[in-house]
Amino acid sequence: MIGIVGAGYAGLAAAYRLQQAGEAVRIFEATDAIGGLAATYPTRGDPIEQFYHHLSRSEETIVALAEALGVGGAIDWRVGTTAHYIDGTVHPLNTPLQILAYPHMTIGDKLKLGLLTMGVDIHRFPPQRGAFEELSAYESESVETFVTRHTSRRVYTGFVEPLLASKFGERREEISAAWFLGRIRFRGERSIRRGEILGYPDGGVARLTSALIEAVGRETIACERPVRAVEMDTDGPVALRVDPGDERVPVDGVVLATMPSVLEALTGIDSAIEFQAAVCALLVHEEPITDQYWVNIAERCSFGALIEHTNFVDPARYGGQHLSYLAAYVQRLDDPLWQADDAAIAERWLDELQGLFPALDPETITAVEIARNPQAAPLYVRGYAAELIPTDLATRGAPGVAYAGMGAAAQYPERSLNGAIEAGFEAADALVARHR
């Protein structure tokens, strides 16, 4: 039997793949929730994720899994519009005309940025397409240096830096150009006339989660059962010690679908990957705030983005409620924002939102929910790739143990549900190969 630690998407995907290969599995989850960052709130209609989600056309693994689970047809593909808020104005950036009208870069800057996002190196003669495919070549270079060199200083300060600041805060100057290029590649199909094509399941991500749980078998998942130790012999794992009760569960393989800190606690294998926390507010309101889905906030503000979910998904799916997220990343847990209680964060963010959008009637915001995660995303600093944790931990002295957490290579350059599924599949495949 294979023991799986963690019932997020990586753990569920590993269980699914192992069962397909004929392996028996049990999943142990320390909390009372299944699905990790895909946990939901109730609404008047479909459940809504505590942390915003959507799918990209480039995320082929999760789309294929949805098809295999019989819910592929539930994924609606639609335009997810984006905009930049700066100097008191929302600037849509979806169509060529909207991009040309953006006042904070010259036409030449926009052309250079556009060519960069298409993977064209204009410094070569003739300009070379596909020039930035080898991400490892840019691991030691900062985003600032790379963008300035390949476009202009104005592109970096007027467009890229505010985005980095909203995601990485005071650590933005340390972020690797390899991550930046990988993040560009991560984006999916675009409609020239309208914007980026994104997917979202009818019924929310919970529909996919439920289908995956059903496929794995709810009876295989034990919640509120934290794993305290992995017993090993020279050939590999022999048992898990599981609370409550310090139950000894015999195993002949283990998937750790966990954070690197849990990996270290259970195996002694350490990791230098740094993580940042996330604070995410869900607003319930009566009227739209803007006409865009995703608005990056390039102003002095303690949240970095306004994501109007119901400008992407019909509010009728939520009983007519309008739903939006305010999101911020926190690089230190002693940050005042992280230390503040939920009521204080809600009050501060609603005040800041009112400052950005003076026409907004605060009385139309009827509820605010605050979600937090202390290790929501890695800090993709220069040299990050060298710290990625291998799938097969035999290379680290733990044969028969496979890693599928957020520090896995499959979760780079950007952690996502798709990356979690790929990490789970790779971990399962490593153990199946070992048993053959």
JOWOTA-V803143 format. One line per field, one symbol per residue. ss: DSSP state (~ for helix, > for strand, _ for the rest). burial: I if it has 16 or more other C-alpha atoms within 10 Angstrom, else O. A space follows every 10 residues. Layout:
ss = ???
burial = ???
This chain:
ss = _>>>>___~~ ~~~~~~~~~~ ____>>>>__ _____~~~_> >______>>_ ____>>___~ ~~~~~~~~__ _~~~>>>>>> _>>>>>__>> >>___~~~~~ ~_____~~~~ ~~~~~~~__> >______>>_ ____~~~~__ _>~~~~~~~~ __~~~~~~~~ ~~~~~~~~~~ ~~~~>>~~~~ ~~~~~~___> >___>>>>>> >___~~~~~~ ~~~~~~_~~~ >>____>>>> >>>__>>>>> >>____>>>> __>>>>___~ ~~~~~~~___ ____>>>>>> >>>>>_____ ___>>>>___ ____>>>>~~ ~___~~~~__ _>>>>>>>>> _____~~~~_ _~~~~~~~~~ ~~~~~~____ _~~~>>>>>> >>>>>>>>__ >__~~~~_>_ _>~~~~____ >>>____>~~ ~_____~~~~ ~~~~~~~~~~ ~~~~~_
burial = OIIIIIIIII IIIIIIIIIO OOIOIIIIII OOOIIIIIII OOOOOIIIII IIIIIIIOIO IIIOIIOOOO IIOIIOIIII IIIIIIOOOI IIIIIOOOIO OOOOIOOOII OIIOIIIOII IIOOOOOOOO OIOOIOOIII IIIIOIIIOI IIIIIIIIII IIIIIIIIIO OIIIIIIIII IIOOIOIOOI OOOIIIIIII IIIIIIIIIO IIIOOIOOOO IIIOIIIIII IIOOOIIIII IIIOOOOIII IIIIIIIIII IIIOOIIOIO OOIIIIIIII IIIIIOOIII IIIIIIIIIO IIIIIIIIII IIIOIOIIOI IIIIIIIIII IOOOOOIIOO OIOOIIOIII OIIOOIOOOI OOOOIOOIOI IIIIIIIIII IIIIIOOIII IIIOOOOIII IIIIIIIIII IIIIIIIIII IIIIIIIIII IIOOOO
